Amino acid sequence: MAAQHQSAAGAATDERSGASSLLREVAEVVVLAVILYFAISFAVQAVHVEGISMFATLDDNDYLIANKIDYRLHPPERGDIVILRPPTNSSTDFIKRIVGLPGERVLIRSGVVYINGHKLDEPYLPEAWTVDENWPDNNSTGQVLGPDQYFVMGDNRNRSQDSRFFGPISRDRIDGKAWFRIWPLDHFGNIYQQMPTLETSTVFAGMAVRPIKTAA
């Protein structure tokens, strides 16, 4: 009888040990899942494109993955497509392309962007730019961006609310960089096939160009 009692006690102990081990494994999986969820949420986000202000690079109802940690490693760059909050509305996300960088003089005349007097070639524009094609509206030679300011515009210039209307945006209004498209599947992947480039040899007539000084 004593042997039977000992055997039963041992079986019960094994069952409790097995249940405890299973609960521990479940708890570890749950904790790992929570950590991964917050890590992924911190690093990336899914973006639903609404509207056609970025057509033809992006279209209405496209879905993208945005990188939220890229700009912790380096500042935004010209040509980046970014998710931002306009200065006039912190509750709405916009998606635009960075055209002007901090410290640069931005001028738009007759649908052509000039950066420090040099023409910016923009091969991604879907049609002739005929709406609000001059900025600033006065007869100045452009506006110099502040040390923390960026000039952003939609690729579909005739149908975009952007820095031409709400002005340059500060760095803290940029939440992330659009990374790649995940929907529709037939357009899955790279959204940076075409990028802006500066024509270093072209200088707008109204801009004064200072000679470059080099050390002897």
C-alpha positions in Angstrom: 0.0 0.0 0.0 2.8 2.4 0.9 4.4 1.8 -2.5 1.1 2.5 -4.2 0.7 5.8 -2.3 4.3 6.9 -3.2 3.6 6.0 -6.8 0.4 8.1 -6.9 2.1 11.0 -5.1 4.9 10.9 -7.7 2.4 10.9 -10.6 0.6 13.9 -9.1 3.9 15.8 -8.6 4.8 15.0 -12.3 1.4 16.3 -13.4 1.9 19.6 -11.4 5.4 20.0 -12.8 4.2 19.4 -16.3 1.3 22.0 -15.9 3.7 24.5 -14.4 6.2 24.0 -17.3 3.4 24.5 -19.8 2.1 27.6 -18.1 5.7 29.0 -18.0 6.2 28.3 -21.8 2.8 30.0 -22.6 3.8 33.0 -20.5 7.2 33.3 -22.3 5.4 33.2 -25.7 2.9 35.9 -24.6 5.7 38.1 -23.2 7.8 37.6 -26.4 4.8 38.4 -28.6 4.1 41.6 -26.6 7.8 42.7 -26.9 7.8 42.0 -30.7 4.5 43.9 -31.1 5.8 47.0 -29.5 9.2 46.7 -31.2 7.5 46.4 -34.6 5.0 49.2 -33.8 8.0 51.4 -32.8 9.9 50.7 -36.0 7.3 50.5 -38.8 3.7 51.4 -39.5 1.2 50.6 -42.2 0.0 53.6 -44.2 -3.2 53.9 -46.2 -3.0 56.4 -49.0 -6.1 58.5 -49.4 -6.4 60.8 -52.4 -4.3 61.4 -55.5 -1.9 64.2 -54.4 1.0 61.8 -54.9 -0.2 60.4 -58.2 1.4 58.8 -60.3 4.0 57.6 -57.8 1.3 56.6 -55.4 -2.4 56.2 -56.0 -5.6 56.3 -54.0 -6.0 53.3 -51.7 -2.4 52.2 -52.0 -1.0 50.6 -48.8 2.6 51.3 -47.8 5.0 50.3 -45.0 6.7 53.3 -43.4 10.0 53.3 -41.5 9.8 55.3 -38.3 13.4 54.8 -37.1 15.3 55.8 -40.3 15.3 59.5 -39.3 16.7 58.7 -35.9 19.9 57.7 -37.7 20.1 60.5 -40.3 18.1 63.6 -41.3 15.5 63.5 -44.1 16.8 63.8 -47.6 15.6 65.3 -50.9 13.2 63.0 -52.7 12.1 61.2 -49.6 8.4 60.5 -49.4 7.3 61.2 -45.9 4.4 60.9 -43.6 3.8 64.2 -41.8 1.5 66.4 -39.8 0.9 69.7 -41.4 1.3 72.8 -39.2 -2.4 73.6 -39.5 -3.7 70.2 -38.3 -1.9 67.8 -35.9 -4.7 65.2 -36.2 -4.3 64.5 -39.9 -1.5 62.7 -41.6 -0.3 63.9 -45.1 2.1 62.1 -47.4 4.3 64.3 -49.5 7.8 64.4 -51.1 10.7 66.4 -49.6 11.9 69.0 -52.2 13.7 71.6 -50.1 16.2 71.0 -47.3 17.2 73.2 -44.3 19.2 76.3 -45.2 18.3 76.1 -48.9 16.6 78.9 -50.9 13.5 77.6 -52.5 11.9 79.4 -55.5 9.1 78.2 -57.8 8.5 80.0 -61.1 6.2 78.8 -63.9 6.1 75.3 -62.6 9.9 74.9 -62.1 11.5 74.5 -58.8 14.9 76.2 -58.1 17.1 75.3 -55.2 19.7 77.9 -54.5 19.1 79.1 -58.0 19.6 75.7 -59.6 16.7 73.9 -61.5 15.4 70.8 -59.9 14.6 68.0 -62.4 11.5 66.1 -61.3 10.8 63.2 -63.6 7.9 61.8 -61.5 5.4 64.7 -62.2 2.4 63.2 -64.0 1.3 66.2 -66.1 2.1 69.8 -66.8 2.1 71.9 -63.6 -0.3 74.7 -64.1 -1.9 75.4 -60.7 -0.2 77.4 -58.1 3.0 77.2 -60.1 4.7 80.2 -58.4 6.1 80.4 -54.9 6.5 82.7 -53.1 3.8 84.8 -54.7 5.7 88.0 -54.4 8.6 89.1 -56.7 11.3 87.8 -54.3 14.1 85.5 -55.3 12.7 82.8 -53.0 12.6 81.9 -49.3 15.5 80.5 -47.3 14.4 77.6 -45.2 15.2 77.6 -41.5 17.8 75.2 -39.9 15.0 72.7 -39.1 12.6 73.3 -42.0 11.7 71.2 -45.0 9.7 72.2 -48.1 7.3 69.4 -49.2 5.0 68.9 -52.1 2.8 66.2 -53.7 3.9 64.8 -57.0 0.5 65.7 -58.4 1.1 69.4 -58.1 -2.2 70.5 -59.6 -4.1 68.6 -56.9 -2.0 68.8 -53.7 -2.2 70.8 -50.5 1.4 71.2 -49.4 4.1 73.7 -48.4 2.9 76.1 -51.1 -0.1 76.6 -48.9 0.9 75.8 -45.3 4.5 76.7 -45.6 7.7 74.7 -44.8 7.4 72.1 -42.0 9.6 71.6 -39.1 11.5 68.3 -38.5 9.3 67.3 -35.6 6.2 67.2 -37.9 7.7 64.4 -39.9 6.7 61.0 -38.5 8.4 58.6 -40.9 9.6 57.7 -44.4 7.5 55.7 -46.8 9.5 52.6 -47.4 7.7 50.4 -50.0 4.2 49.5 -51.3 2.5 46.4 -50.2 -0.9 46.9 -52.0 -2.0 46.5 -54.7 0.1 43.4 -55.3 0.7 44.2 -58.9 2.5 47.3 -57.8 4.3 45.7 -54.8 7.7 47.0 -53.9 9.9 50.0 -54.7 8.3 53.5 -54.8 11.6 55.3 -55.5 12.1 54.5 -59.2 12.3 58.2 -60.1 14.1 60.8 -57.9 14.7 64.5 -58.2 18.1 65.8 -59.3 19.7 69.3 -59.3 21.0 70.8 -62.5 24.2 72.4 -61.2 24.8 74.3 -64.4 21.4 76.0 -64.5 21.0 79.2 -62.5 17.8 81.2 -62.3 18.3 84.7 -63.7 17.1 86.4 -60.6 19.5 84.7 -58.3 22.8 86.1 -57.3 25.6 83.5 -57.3 28.6 84.0 -55.0 32.0 82.7 -56.2 33.2 79.6 -54.3 36.3 80.2 -52.2 38.7 77.4 -51.7 41.6 77.1 -49.3 45.1 77.6 -50.8 
